């Protein structure tokens, strides 16, 4: 079976042929399944073509079914002789037919009309037989009958057009109503959005104001703690010192009852001084005045010193204080003072709330790359309920209960310990359960492998600015151990120019200098693009508690003149550790 079957072929020469073409076209369209509207359109298009071609020598119309690849009804209109179809005829046909191709030449041409149909390829022959049968059974109709049929078709078309127009009118009205609703909703939403935006802006401004107030309140609280703690230290030291003098008086000058009262004063003063020290430390941490000074730490020695301090504090002989063996402990680079404070706080807490069992300190290397050092403090004490575990890191918060009876504390120790651990680049975590004890773990970064081997022992050029010639003379041998060339200045005024001119690799600066002091010198170095990378260490005769650390954030370390030595300065400058006994 081929992909094309001819259904009908007819010629056009006289007016009656036009009426026959119209009837035959509608009959074929109905048999192949075109809908009534398409049947009328096809019949009308054929009628327009037929009227235009009356009088031509050779005008034909051929109906075929084709598979290209879907089934279509193809109507081929051909002519020769006579003029080309009128433009009005072609325009009318294009309006009536879905697909029209035309090839018009000199006195000949063709027009192809196509309609998609739902006739399978295997049914093409059967469709052709039905067309032949339908046309053979028909009878010739008069002109009047054809006109009446055309009129009926026109009436049907007009009625359908009117119904379609009414439907479009209803749809337009519904669309207009919908658009009105959408516009009203849009206006309402726009108004609500505008109000919401106004509220958001106001809320944002309110939040900014509250944030500013909270920050100011926090800063005021920190300043208050620092000032009160500082002011209380002097009187407290006097109270403690005088009470000790009284306690050392001969027995004949002080009765037993009076001696007990003096010892109670001394004990209470010591407790209060501990509280003041904790308040001052927390205030420094919050103000950013605690700057870690990382250096290689002998962990075995640190734990041995901690054990010597904490063992006399074991309150109950039934509690074992267990420290690890010093051999085999990993290398650690951190701030030794801060780490000692953290561990002393954790061990003290464990001893306070452990009545029997043990308090054990453990050290381990962890992490997939063995890049963390964990120091754990584990006890068999009362434990902490799960709902309280997050709150114990809040300042001044303490878990209430019978276990607190007779246990002095401020609620500042653990928050302070966690803050120090974070300053050291680590963390402090908690695992606990009531009746099963508690484990606090300090996790710190491990030093990079091979870092010490790549660290130089000296720098080529070091500039030191200090206006004290006596200290400079004492300090000079220390500097010459760490630098191949040392340049000394008596003021900070020429510091930047000298560092830039000499290409200095390190700077040591005093705080108390005329013209340009150490604070200003550190700031200028930090703001210089070409000098910001030069390491700076501050060496001062001021008490470190009185130094404004916030203004020295660019400095590697701030060291006291009375305690500085070659080892400390080397660690501060990031140089390789000196041999034992270095001064």
C-alpha positions as CSV (number, residue, x, y, z in Angstrom):
1,X,0.0,0.0,0.0
2,X,1.4,3.4,-1.0
3,X,1.3,6.6,1.1
4,X,-1.3,8.3,-1.1
5,X,-4.8,7.4,-2.4
6,X,-6.8,9.5,-4.8
7,X,-10.4,10.0,-3.7
8,X,-11.9,12.1,-6.5
9,X,-11.0,14.1,-9.6
10,X,-13.3,16.6,-11.3
11,X,-13.1,19.3,-13.9
12,X,-14.4,22.9,-13.8
13,X,-15.7,24.6,-17.0
14,X,-19.2,25.8,-16.4
15,X,-21.3,27.3,-13.6
16,X,-23.0,24.0,-12.7
17,X,-19.5,22.5,-12.2
18,X,-19.0,25.0,-9.4
19,X,-22.1,23.8,-7.5
20,X,-21.0,20.1,-8.1
21,X,-17.5,20.9,-6.8
22,X,-19.0,22.5,-3.7
23,X,-21.2,19.4,-3.0
24,X,-18.4,16.9,-3.7
25,X,-15.9,18.8,-1.6
26,X,-18.3,18.8,1.4
27,X,-19.1,15.1,0.9
28,X,-15.4,14.1,0.8
29,X,-14.7,16.3,3.9
30,X,-17.5,14.6,5.8
31,X,-16.3,11.1,4.9
32,X,-12.7,11.7,6.0
33,X,-13.9,13.1,9.3
34,X,-13.5,16.9,9.1
35,X,-15.7,18.7,11.6
36,X,-18.7,20.6,10.3
37,X,-17.0,24.0,10.4
38,X,-14.1,22.8,8.3
39,X,-16.5,21.1,5.9
40,X,-18.2,24.4,5.3
41,X,-14.9,26.3,5.0
42,X,-13.5,23.8,2.5
43,X,-16.8,23.8,0.4
44,X,-16.8,27.7,0.4
45,X,-13.1,27.9,-0.6
46,X,-13.7,25.5,-3.5
47,X,-16.8,27.5,-4.5
48,X,-14.7,30.7,-4.6
49,X,-12.0,29.0,-6.7
50,X,-14.6,27.5,-9.1
51,X,-16.3,30.8,-9.8
52,X,-13.0,32.4,-10.4
53,X,-12.0,29.7,-12.9
54,X,-15.2,29.5,-15.0
55,X,-14.1,29.9,-18.6
56,X,-10.6,28.6,-18.2
57,X,-9.6,26.0,-20.8
58,X,-8.4,23.5,-18.2
59,X,-9.3,23.7,-14.5
60,X,-9.3,20.6,-12.3
61,X,-9.7,19.6,-8.7
62,X,-8.2,16.4,-7.3
63,X,-8.9,15.0,-3.7
64,X,-6.3,12.7,-2.2
65,X,-5.4,11.2,1.2
66,X,-1.7,11.3,2.0
67,X,0.6,10.1,4.9
68,X,3.3,12.8,5.5
69,X,3.8,11.3,8.1
70,X,0.4,12.1,9.7
71,X,-2.7,11.6,7.5
72,X,-3.9,14.7,5.6
73,X,-6.6,15.5,3.1
74,X,-4.9,17.2,0.1
75,X,-7.0,19.1,-2.5
76,X,-5.0,20.0,-5.6
77,X,-6.5,22.8,-7.7
78,X,-4.8,23.3,-11.2
79,X,-5.5,25.5,-14.2
80,X,-4.0,26.5,-17.5
81,X,-5.1,29.3,-19.8
82,X,-6.7,32.5,-18.6
83,X,-5.5,35.0,-16.1
84,X,-4.3,34.1,-12.6
85,X,-6.9,33.9,-9.8
86,X,-7.9,37.3,-8.5
87,X,-6.1,38.6,-5.3
88,X,-9.5,38.8,-3.5
89,X,-10.2,35.1,-4.3
90,X,-6.8,34.0,-3.0
91,X,-7.3,36.1,0.2
92,X,-10.7,34.6,0.8
93,X,-9.3,31.1,0.4
94,X,-6.4,31.8,2.8
95,X,-8.9,32.9,5.4
96,X,-11.0,29.8,5.0
97,X,-8.3,27.1,4.8
98,X,-5.7,26.1,7.5
99,X,-2.8,25.4,5.1
100,X,-2.5,26.7,1.5
101,X,0.4,26.6,-0.9
102,X,0.3,28.3,-4.3
103,X,2.5,28.2,-7.4
104,X,1.2,30.7,-10.0
105,X,3.0,31.2,-13.3
106,X,2.2,32.7,-16.7
107,X,-1.3,31.4,-17.6
108,X,-0.9,28.3,-15.4
109,X,-0.6,27.4,-11.8
110,X,-1.8,25.3,-8.9
111,X,-3.1,25.7,-5.4
112,X,-2.8,23.0,-2.7
113,X,-5.1,22.9,0.3
114,X,-4.3,20.6,3.2
115,X,-6.3,19.4,6.2
116,X,-5.1,17.0,8.9
117,X,-7.5,14.0,9.3
118,X,-7.8,11.0,11.6
119,X,-7.7,8.3,9.0
120,X,-5.1,5.5,9.4
121,X,-3.0,4.6,6.4
122,X,-4.6,1.2,6.1
123,X,-8.1,2.8,5.8
124,X,-7.2,5.1,2.9
125,X,-8.6,2.6,0.3
126,X,-11.8,2.1,2.3
127,X,-12.2,5.8,2.4
128,X,-11.8,6.1,-1.3
129,X,-14.5,3.4,-1.8
130,X,-16.9,5.3,0.5
131,X,-16.4,8.5,-1.5
132,X,-17.0,6.7,-4.8
133,X,-20.1,5.0,-3.3
134,X,-21.5,8.2,-1.8
135,X,-21.0,10.2,-5.0
136,X,-22.5,7.4,-7.2
137,X,-25.6,7.2,-5.1
138,X,-26.2,11.0,-5.2
139,X,-28.5,12.7,-7.7
140,X,-27.9,15.9,-9.5
141,X,-29.2,18.9,-7.6
142,X,-30.8,22.0,-9.2
143,X,-29.2,25.4,-8.9
144,X,-32.0,26.4,-6.5
145,X,-31.2,23.4,-4.2
146,X,-27.5,24.2,-4.2
147,X,-28.3,27.8,-3.3
148,X,-30.6,26.7,-0.5
149,X,-27.8,24.4,0.7
150,X,-25.3,27.3,0.6
151,X,-27.8,29.5,2.5
152,X,-28.3,26.8,5.2
153,X,-24.6,26.5,5.5
154,X,-24.3,30.3,5.8
155,X,-27.1,30.5,8.4
156,X,-25.3,27.7,10.4
157,X,-22.0,29.5,10.1
158,X,-23.6,32.8,11.1
159,X,-25.3,31.2,14.1
160,X,-22.1,29.6,15.2
161,X,-20.3,32.9,14.7
162,X,-23.0,34.7,16.8
163,X,-22.7,32.0,19.5
164,X,-19.0,32.3,19.4
165,X,-19.3,36.1,19.7
166,X,-21.6,35.7,22.7
167,X,-19.2,33.3,24.3
168,X,-16.3,35.7,23.6
169,X,-18.4,38.5,25.1
170,X,-19.0,36.5,28.3
171,X,-15.4,35.6,28.5
172,X,-14.4,39.2,28.0
173,X,-16.7,40.2,30.8
174,X,-15.4,37.5,33.1
175,X,-11.8,38.5,32.2
176,X,-12.6,42.2,32.9
177,X,-14.1,41.2,36.3
178,X,-11.1,39.0,37.0
179,X,-8.7,41.8,36.0
180,X,-10.6,44.2,38.3
181,X,-10.3,41.7,41.1
182,X,-6.6,41.2,40.4
183,X,-6.0,45.0,40.3
184,X,-7.9,45.4,43.5
185,X,-5.9,42.6,45.1
186,X,-2.7,44.0,43.7
187,X,-3.5,47.4,45.2
188,X,-4.4,45.8,48.5
189,X,-1.2,43.7,48.5
190,X,0.9,46.8,47.5
191,X,-0.6,48.7,50.3
192,X,0.1,45.9,52.8
193,X,3.6,45.4,51.4
194,X,4.3,49.1,51.8
195,X,3.0,49.0,55.4
196,X,5.1,45.9,56.0
197,X,8.2,47.6,54.5
198,X,7.6,50.6,56.8
199,X,7.3,48.2,59.7
200,X,10.4,46.3,58.7
201,X,12.4,49.6,58.4
202,X,11.1,50.7,61.8
203,X,11.9,47.3,63.3
204,X,15.4,47.3,61.8
205,X,16.0,50.8,63.2
206,X,14.7,49.6,66.6
207,X,16.9,46.5,66.5
208,X,19.9,48.6,65.6
209,X,19.1,50.9,68.5
210,X,18.7,48.0,70.9
211,X,21.9,46.4,69.6
212,X,23.7,49.6,70.2
213,X,22.3,49.9,73.7
214,X,23.1,46.3,74.5
215,X,26.7,46.8,73.2
216,X,27.0,50.0,75.3
217,X,25.5,48.2,78.3
218,X,28.0,45.3,77.9
219,X,30.9,47.7,77.5
220,X,29.7,49.6,80.6
221,X,29.4,46.3,82.5
222,X,32.9,45.3,81.5
223,X,34.3,48.7,82.5
224,X,32.4,48.5,85.8
225,X,33.8,45.0,86.5
226,X,37.3,46.0,85.6
227,X,37.2,49.3,87.7
228,X,35.5,47.7,90.7
229,X,37.8,44.7,90.7
230,X,40.9,46.9,90.4
231,X,39.7,49.2,93.2
232,X,38.8,46.3,95.4
233,X,42.2,44.6,95.1
234,X,44.1,47.1,97.1
235,X,41.8,47.1,100.2
236,X,41.5,43.4,100.0
237,X,45.2,42.8,100.0
238,X,45.5,45.1,103.0
239,X,42.7,43.2,104.8
240,X,44.4,39.9,104.1
241,X,47.9,41.1,105.0
242,X,46.7,42.7,108.3
243,X,44.7,39.6,109.2
244,X,47.8,37.5,108.7
245,X,49.9,39.8,110.9
246,X,47.2,39.5,113.6
247,X,47.2,35.7,113.3
248,X,51.0,35.7,113.8
249,X,50.7,37.7,117.0
250,X,51.9,36.0,120.3
251,X,49.3,33.9,122.1
252,X,49.3,36.2,125.1
253,X,48.2,39.1,122.8
254,X,45.4,37.3,121.0
255,X,42.8,35.0,122.6
256,X,41.7,31.8,121.0
257,X,38.3,33.2,120.0
258,X,39.9,36.3,118.5
259,X,42.4,34.1,116.6
260,X,39.6,32.1,115.0
261,X,37.9,35.4,114.1
262,X,41.1,36.7,112.5
263,X,41.5,33.4,110.5
264,X,37.9,33.7,109.4
265,X,38.6,37.3,108.2
266,X,41.7,36.1,106.3
267,X,39.8,33.1,104.7
268,X,36.9,35.4,103.7
269,X,39.3,37.9,102.3
270,X,41.1,35.3,100.2
271,X,37.7,34.0,98.9
272,X,36.7,37.6,98.0
273,X,40.0,38.2,96.3
274,X,39.5,35.1,94.2
275,X,36.1,36.4,93.1
276,X,37.7,39.8,92.3
277,X,40.4,38.1,90.2
278,X,37.8,36.1,88.3
279,X,35.7,39.3,87.6
280,X,38.8,41.1,86.3
281,X,39.9,38.2,84.1
282,X,36.4,37.9,82.6
283,X,36.3,41.7,82.0
284,X,39.6,41.5,80.2
285,X,38.5,38.7,78.0
286,X,35.3,40.5,77.0
287,X,37.2,43.7,76.3
288,X,39.6,41.9,74.1
289,X,42.6,42.7,76.3
290,X,43.7,39.1,76.6
291,X,46.0,38.4,73.7
292,X,47.4,34.8,73.5
293,X,51.2,34.5,73.3
294,X,51.7,31.1,71.7
295,X,55.0,29.4,72.3
296,X,56.2,25.8,72.6
297,X,54.9,24.3,75.8
298,X,56.4,21.4,77.8
299,X,53.1,19.7,78.5
300,X,54.6,17.2,81.0
301,X,56.1,20.1,83.0
302,X,52.9,22.1,82.9
303,X,50.8,19.1,84.2
304,X,53.5,18.4,86.9
305,X,53.2,21.9,88.2
306,X,49.4,21.8,88.0
307,X,49.5,18.5,90.1
308,X,51.7,20.2,92.7
309,X,49.3,23.0,93.0
310,X,46.0,21.0,93.0
311,X,47.0,18.0,95.1
312,X,46.8,19.9,98.4
313,X,43.3,21.0,97.4
314,X,41.9,17.5,97.3
315,X,39.1,17.8,99.9
316,X,38.5,14.1,100.5
317,X,41.1,11.3,100.9
318,X,38.7,9.1,99.1
319,X,39.2,11.0,95.8
320,X,42.2,10.0,93.7
321,X,43.8,12.8,91.6
322,X,45.4,11.0,88.6
323,X,47.7,12.8,86.1
324,X,49.3,11.1,83.0
325,X,52.9,10.0,82.8
326,X,55.1,12.8,81.3
327,X,56.7,10.5,78.8
328,X,55.2,10.4,75.4
329,X,53.0,13.5,75.7
330,X,52.6,15.3,72.3
331,X,54.2,18.6,71.4
332,X,52.0,21.7,72.0
333,X,52.3,25.3,70.9
334,X,49.9,27.6,72.8
335,X,49.7,30.3,75.5
336,X,51.0,28.4,78.6
337,X,49.4,30.8,81.1
338,X,46.0,30.6,79.6
339,X,46.1,26.8,79.3
340,X,47.1,26.6,83.0
341,X,44.2,28.7,84.0
342,X,41.8,26.6,82.1
343,X,43.0,23.3,83.5
344,X,43.2,24.7,87.1
345,X,39.6,25.8,86.8
346,X,38.4,22.5,85.4
347,X,40.3,20.4,88.0
348,X,39.2,22.6,90.8
349,X,35.5,22.2,89.8
350,X,35.9,18.4,89.6
351,X,37.5,18.2,93.0
352,X,34.8,20.5,94.5
353,X,31.9,18.2,93.4
354,X,33.5,14.7,93.7
355,X,33.2,13.0,97.0
356,X,34.6,9.6,96.1
357,X,36.2,8.0,93.1
358,X,38.7,9.9,91.0
359,X,39.5,13.0,89.0
360,X,41.6,12.0,86.0
361,X,43.5,14.1,83.5
362,X,44.0,12.5,80.1
363,X,45.9,13.8,77.0
364,X,45.3,12.4,73.4
365,X,45.8,13.4,69.8
366,X,42.6,13.3,67.7
367,X,41.3,14.3,64.3
368,X,41.5,12.6,60.9
369,X,44.8,14.3,60.3
370,X,45.9,14.1,63.9
371,X,45.6,17.9,64.0
372,X,44.0,18.3,67.4
373,X,45.3,17.8,71.0
374,X,42.6,17.0,73.5
375,X,43.1,17.4,77.3
376,X,40.3,15.8,79.2
377,X,39.3,16.2,82.9
378,X,37.1,13.3,84.0
379,X,35.5,12.9,87.4
380,X,33.1,10.5,89.2
381,X,31.2,13.3,90.8
382,X,27.5,14.1,91.0
383,X,27.2,14.9,87.3
384,X,25.1,17.6,85.6
385,X,21.5,17.2,84.4
386,X,21.1,17.5,80.6
387,X,18.8,20.6,80.8
388,X,21.5,22.4,82.8
389,X,24.5,21.6,80.7
390,X,24.2,24.6,78.3
391,X,23.5,27.1,81.0
392,X,26.5,26.3,83.1
393,X,28.6,28.3,80.6
394,X,26.5,31.4,81.3
395,X,28.2,34.0,83.5
396,X,27.1,33.7,87.2
397,X,24.9,30.7,86.6
398,X,25.2,27.8,89.0
399,X,23.2,24.6,89.2
400,X,21.1,24.8,92.4
401,X,20.8,21.9,94.8
402,X,22.1,20.3,98.0
403,X,25.5,19.8,96.4
404,X,26.1,23.5,96.5
405,X,25.9,23.6,100.3
406,X,29.3,24.6,101.6
407,X,30.7,25.0,98.1
408,X,31.8,28.5,97.4
409,X,31.7,29.8,93.8
410,X,30.8,32.6,91.5
411,X,29.6,31.0,88.4
412,X,32.4,32.6,86.4
413,X,34.9,29.8,86.1
414,X,33.5,27.8,83.3
415,X,32.5,30.8,81.1
416,X,36.0,32.2,81.6
417,X,37.6,28.8,80.8
418,X,35.6,28.5,77.5
419,X,36.5,32.0,76.5
420,X,40.2,31.3,77.0
421,X,39.9,28.1,75.0
422,X,38.3,30.0,72.1
423,X,41.1,32.6,72.3
424,X,43.6,29.8,71.9
425,X,41.8,28.6,68.7
426,X,40.2,25.6,70.5
427,X,37.0,24.7,72.3
428,X,35.7,23.4,75.6
429,X,33.0,20.7,75.5
430,X,31.1,18.9,78.2
431,X,29.8,15.3,78.6
432,X,27.9,14.5,81.8
433,X,25.1,12.5,83.4
434,X,23.7,12.7,86.9
435,X,25.3,10.1,89.2
436,X,27.9,9.1,86.5
437,X,30.3,12.1,86.6
438,X,31.5,14.7,84.2
439,X,34.1,14.9,81.5
440,X,35.3,18.3,80.3
441,X,37.5,18.3,77.1
442,X,39.8,21.1,76.0
443,X,40.6,20.7,72.3
444,X,43.5,22.7,70.9
445,X,45.2,22.8,67.4
446,X,48.3,20.7,67.2
447,X,51.4,22.3,65.8
448,X,52.1,21.7,62.1
449,X,54.6,18.9,61.5
450,X,58.0,20.1,60.7
451,X,57.2,23.7,61.6
452,X,60.1,23.9,64.2
453,X,62.6,22.5,61.7
454,X,61.8,25.3,59.2
455,X,61.8,28.1,61.8
456,X,64.9,30.3,61.7
457,X,66.9,30.9,64.9
458,X,67.7,34.6,64.2
459,X,66.6,37.5,62.0
460,X,69.0,39.5,59.7
461,X,68.0,42.9,61.1
462,X,66.1,44.0,64.2
463,X,65.2,47.6,65.2
464,X,64.6,48.4,68.9
465,X,63.1,51.7,70.0
466,X,63.5,52.5,73.8
467,X,64.3,55.8,75.5
468,X,65.8,54.1,78.6
469,X,69.6,53.8,78.1
470,X,70.1,51.7,81.2
471,X,67.6,49.1,80.0
472,X,69.0,49.3,76.5
473,X,72.4,48.4,77.8
474,X,71.1,45.4,79.7
475,X,68.8,44.3,76.9
476,X,71.4,44.6,74.1
477,X,73.0,41.1,74.7
478,X,69.6,39.5,74.4
479,X,68.9,41.3,71.1
480,X,72.2,40.3,69.6
481,X,71.5,36.7,70.3
482,X,68.4,36.9,68.1
483,X,69.5,39.3,65.3
484,X,72.6,39.5,63.1
485,X,72.3,43.3,63.2
486,X,70.6,45.4,65.8
487,X,69.7,49.1,65.3
488,X,68.8,51.1,68.5
489,X,66.6,54.2,68.5
490,X,65.8,56.5,71.5
491,X,62.3,57.5,70.2
492,X,59.6,56.3,67.9
493,X,59.7,59.4,65.7
494,X,62.2,57.9,63.2
495,X,61.0,54.3,63.6
496,X,59.1,53.9,60.4
497,X,61.8,55.6,58.3
498,X,64.5,53.4,59.9
499,X,62.6,50.1,59.4
500,X,61.9,51.0,55.8
501,X,65.4,52.2,55.0
502,X,67.2,49.3,56.7
503,X,64.7,46.6,55.6
504,X,64.2,45.4,59.2
505,X,62.9,41.9,59.7
506,X,61.6,42.6,63.3
507,X,60.8,45.5,65.6
508,X,60.9,45.7,69.4
509,X,59.3,48.9,70.8
510,X,58.8,50.4,74.3
511,X,55.5,52.1,75.2
512,X,56.7,55.1,77.2
513,X,58.7,57.2,74.8
514,X,58.7,61.0,74.0
515,X,57.3,62.5,70.8
516,X,55.9,59.2,69.4
517,X,55.1,56.6,72.0
518,X,54.8,52.8,71.5
519,X,51.0,52.9,71.0
520,X,51.4,55.3,68.1
521,X,54.4,53.5,66.6
522,X,52.5,50.2,66.6
523,X,49.5,51.9,64.9
524,X,51.7,53.5,62.2
525,X,53.4,50.1,61.5
526,X,50.0,48.4,61.2
527,X,48.7,51.0,58.7
528,X,51.8,51.0,56.5
529,X,51.2,48.6,53.6
530,X,54.9,47.9,53.1
531,X,55.6,47.4,56.9
532,X,52.5,45.7,58.2
533,X,54.0,42.2,57.8
534,X,57.0,43.0,59.9
535,X,56.6,41.3,63.3
536,X,56.3,43.7,66.3
537,X,56.9,42.9,70.0
538,X,56.1,45.5,72.7
539,X,58.4,45.5,75.8
540,X,57.2,47.7,78.6
541,X,58.0,48.7,82.1
542,X,54.2,49.2,82.8
543,X,52.3,46.6,84.7
544,X,50.6,44.5,82.0
545,X,47.2,45.0,83.7
546,X,47.5,48.7,83.0
547,X,48.4,48.3,79.3
548,X,45.6,49.1,76.8
549,X,45.8,45.8,74.9
550,X,43.1,46.9,72.5
551,X,45.4,49.5,71.0
552,X,48.2,46.9,70.6
553,X,46.3,44.3,68.5
554,X,48.9,44.4,65.8
555,X,51.7,43.4,68.2
556,X,52.8,39.8,68.3
557,X,53.2,40.0,72.1
558,X,53.4,42.4,75.0
559,X,56.2,41.5,77.4
560,X,57.2,43.0,80.8
561,X,60.7,44.3,81.0
562,X,61.4,42.7,84.4
563,X,60.7,39.2,83.0
564,X,61.7,39.3,79.3
565,X,64.5,37.1,78.2
566,X,65.9,35.7,75.0
567,X,63.6,32.6,75.1
568,X,60.4,34.6,75.6
569,X,61.4,37.2,72.9
570,X,62.3,34.4,70.5
571,X,59.0,32.7,70.9
572,X,57.2,36.1,70.5
573,X,59.1,36.8,67.2
574,X,58.3,33.3,66.0
575,X,61.9,32.1,66.0
576,X,63.1,28.6,66.8
577,X,63.3,27.8,70.5
578,X,66.7,28.6,72.1
579,X,68.7,26.0,74.0
580,X,67.9,25.4,77.6
581,X,69.4,28.0,79.8
582,X,69.1,30.8,77.3
583,X,68.8,34.2,79.0
